[in-house]
Amino acid sequence: MKRAGNWVLFGVHLCLGLTTLSGIGQASQGGGSYAHGKVVSRHADYIDGAVTDKIILYPKKTRLSTAREVIERDAVLVRYDDAVATVLLCHGFMCSKIDTGVLRRLFPRGRFNVMSFDFRAHGTRATGQQCTFGRDEACDVLTAAYFIKNDPLLKDKPLFVYGFSMGAVAAIEAQSLDSSLFQAMILDCPFDSAHDVIRRVLDSLTFSLFGYKFRMPGRALLQRYAFHPYIQSLVKVVLKTVANMDPRDIHINLCPISPKDSIKNITIPIFFIVCKKDERAPMAAVRGLYDGAASHYKELWLTNGRGHFDSYFHSPEKYTTKVRQFLEESLKDGMVQRVYHRVIEDEGDFLL
């Protein structure tokens, strides 16, 4: 009888264990937890008519890490009862989820839920993390999107992504890894590849001698070995002094990444945006991404912005209108299969 009793207890513990395991990835209301993250607090008084969730996400440490090797990222989700869709905001290099708060104004209040989060090595909880300019940041995007897709209140709503600069690149990489991630994408000033960014910076290196300008020697060697650990320090100095990319306290790990190759795997609608005067993500580079995208529906807007990610600040009303128009079109049935290719260029150089 004693042995039989032990087997009964073993069966009870086993059932309890299986029940606990089956609960991973499922949400519980009022600050529940998920396999991809957890809600740590919920507030109904931050934004009128909205519930604001503060969340910790658990993306993989690197793209090659196991599912158990995770880091922590902070996120904020603003949700409305009658929202028709959700937008995931992906910030750029040296920004954070706080900086993207102003971009929530792009999306009509009450109609779209919005989540923003800190990429690795940015914002809070950044100690010991590395910025890879989109390679491992794709894990952050995937985790944030999966969190939303597992939320019982949001999982049945369309999910869009809005990313700028590094955030746009990370979104491209994430969508290329999981074609079901988003329903449509808005990509402002993504770069084409890490190799091309470094090449453009190195090609701009010159020095003067007796009134003549010469290109810096050794550029080809630096470019060839730019991702080598011993060469990275020198390349980072160049990026800081020439391209004005001062990382401050952000730990950088330069990695090969090629959005112009990844974009070939993406078939969902995409709205590309770039300033004609952008030197970090030049118009030709973004045009290459537009041409390479496999999407049936894609649009490219060439703006008169003054530099990198300036289209919104140069003409906020026009920018907001175009973003909202694209989102509304993306909500329509059959949008993915609709054939629509268009390049729009702002006329003149009018400054407000």
Secondary structure, DSSP 8 states (H G I E B T S, - for coil): -HHHHHHHHHHHHHHHHHHHHHTTT---TTT-B-SSEEEEEEESSSSTT-EEEEEEE--BSSTTS-TT-B--EEEEEEE-TT-SEEEEEE--TT--TTGGGGGGGGS-TTTEEEEEE--TTSSSS-TT--B-TTTTHHHHHHHHHHHHHT-TTTTTS-EEEEEETHHHHHHHHHHHH-TTS-SEEEEES--S-HHHHHHHHHHT-EEEETTEEEE-TTHHHHHHTTTSHHHHHHHHHHHHHHS----TT--B------HHHHGGG--S-EEEEEETT-SSS-HHHHHHHHHH---SEEEEEEE--SSTT-HHHHSHHHHHHHHHHHHHHHTSTTTTT--EEEEEE--TT---
